[in-house]
Amino acid sequence: MEQYDARVDAYIAKAAPFAKPILEHIREVVHNASPLITETVKWGMPFFDYKGPVCMMASFKQHLGFGFWKASRLNDPAGLLKGSDEEAAAGSFGRIEKMEDLPPAEALADFVRQMIAINESGIKEAKKPAAPKAEIDMPADFNDILSGNPKALENFFNFSPSKKKEYLEWIVESKSDATRQKRMEQALEWISEGKSRNWKYQR
């Protein structure tokens, strides 16, 4: 991966006017924290990586999300981080509507450097017995459909990684274009309602 990814430039260019300077600020802070950071796009959103995910950001119509991966492992004496690991991965600092909603740049840079050290150490948290499946990239056609429905896009962004995978696997495993289209339309409906792929079987 390259230090800067043109897809992130394109993502920021398409963001709402209020969001662009905040996204640029986050990007600058992350890269200034360490030259080791590289960029990529996963699930249609910009990620900053070093030997694994470090943090990510996403823009919606009226707010942003910015989160650190496995945030519970970070030292946070000021109590800046919010939510569980899965929630924090989607947005560690709640709804960001203006620059002042972000912690100081120094605090963010410290989190970045901590996460780099964690990834560098290679020490992993205890895993569940089931081996995780390989990551699936967001299909361009499904990303286009989601982007046209702000509510569905926001819900998908806030889903846990496992819930995202359930939908993406269901779509990419389609045997025909007609089936794929039907599944994407069904997925859009369920996601806009905040439902997981297998919501019918959950109690």
N, C-alpha and C positions, 0 to 999 in steps of 0.2 A: 504494500500500500504506500501511496505517496503522502508526504506531509500535508499537502493541500489537495483536495479533491474538487474538480470542476463541478461535480454534481451538488456539492454543498453551496458553491457560488450560485448555481441555478435555483436551489431551494430557497436561499435567502432572497434572491431577486423576485421570486413569486410571492413572498410573504407580504402580509398587510403592512402598510406604511409605518404604523406604530411599532411593529415587531422588528423591522430591519435593523435599526441601530442596536437593539438589545441583542439580537442574534450575532451581529458583528462584534459586539462587546464580549459576549461569552466566548466566541471563537478566538478572539485576541487574547483574552485572559488564559484560556486553556493552553494555547500555543506558547505564550510567554512563560508559563509555568515550567515547561520543559520542551526542548527540541526533539525529544523522543516520540512525541505524540504524532500519530497519523490519523487521517480522516477516511471515513467510508460512509456508505449509506446502507442501512438495514431497515427492513419494514417501512421503507419510504421516508426514513428520518435520518438526519446526520448523527453519526457516532464518532467519538474520539477514542482511539484505541492505543494500547501499548501492551503487547503480549496478552491480549484479551481486552474486553470493553473497559473503558475508564468512566466515560460519561456520555450523555446524549442530550439532544435538544429537539424540540418540536414546536411548530407554530400553528395556531388556530386563528379563527376569525377575530377573537377578542382577547386572547391570552396566549401565553407560552408555557411550555413545560421544560424544565432542565433538571436532569437527575444523574446521580452517581450509581454505578453498578455495584451491588452488594454493599450498599451504604452503611449497613450495620457494622461493618468491619472498620469503619473510619473513626478516628479519634475526634470527637466533636464536643470539646469542653463548653462551648458557648450555646450548645443545644440548637444549632441552626438547621439540622436535618430533620425531616418530618416523615412519618409513616413507616411501614414495614419495608423490607427489601424490595418486594415486587412493586409496591406503591412508589417507593423512592426511585426505583429504576425509571418510572414514568415521570416523576416530578418530585425532587427532593425538597423543594422549597414552596410548594403550593402553587396557586395560580400566579403567574407573573404577567402583570399588565403594564408595568412601567419599570424603568431602570432601578428605582428605589426599592422594588420588591426583591431584588437580588442581594445576597450578602456582599460585604466588601470584597473587592478583587483579591486582596491578600488572603482572605479566608478561602475563597474558591481555589486559588492557586495552591494553597496548602492541601486541600482535599485532593486535587489532581496529583500532587507529588506523593501523597500517601497511597493513592490507588496505584500509581506506577510502582511503588515499592512493594505493595502487596502482590501485584501481578509478576514482578521481577522475582519475588521470593519463591514462586511456584507452589506455595503452600495453599492447598485447596481445602474448602470446608467439607465436612462429611457429606457424602452424596447419598441420595436415596438408592435403594437396591436397583431400581430400573435405570438402565443406561439411557442418557438423553439422546434423542434423535438428532441427526445433523441439522444444522440451521438451514432454513429455507428462505431464499430471497423473495421479497415482495414482487409478484408479477406486475408488469407495467399496466396491463389492462385492468387488473383489480385495483391497483393504486389510483388509476384514473377514475374508476367508479366511486371509490371511497372519497376521493378529493371533491367530488360533486355533491357529497352529502356531509356537511360539517358535523352533524351530530354523530353519524356513524364513524367518521374519521376520528373524532375525539374519543368515542367509546373504544375503538380499536387500539388507539394509542395507550389508553389506560388499562387495557387487558394485560394480564400476566403473560410472560413469554410463552407459557404452555398453551394458553387459550389462543394466542395468535397463531401458533403452529398448527393447532387443530383445524383452523379455518384454511390456512395456506396449503396444508397437505390435502385437504378435501378438494380444493380447487385445482392444484397442479396434477393431481392423480386422475382427473377427468379423462375419459377415453375418447371423447369427441368434442368438437367446438360447441355443439348444441348443449351438451351436458355441462360443459364448462360455463357457458353463459347462464344457464339456468341456475347453477350452483352459486355463481357470483351474485345474481339477483336475489336469491334466497338468503345468502350470507349478508348482503347489504341490509335486508329487512330485519334480520335477527340482530345484527350488530347495532343498528340504529335503536333497537329496543333494549340494548345492553345485555343481550343473551349470548351465552357461550354456544359453541357448535353443537354440543350434546346436551343442551338445556332440557330437552324432553325427558332425559333419563336421570336427571338430577332432582333430588328432593330437598 
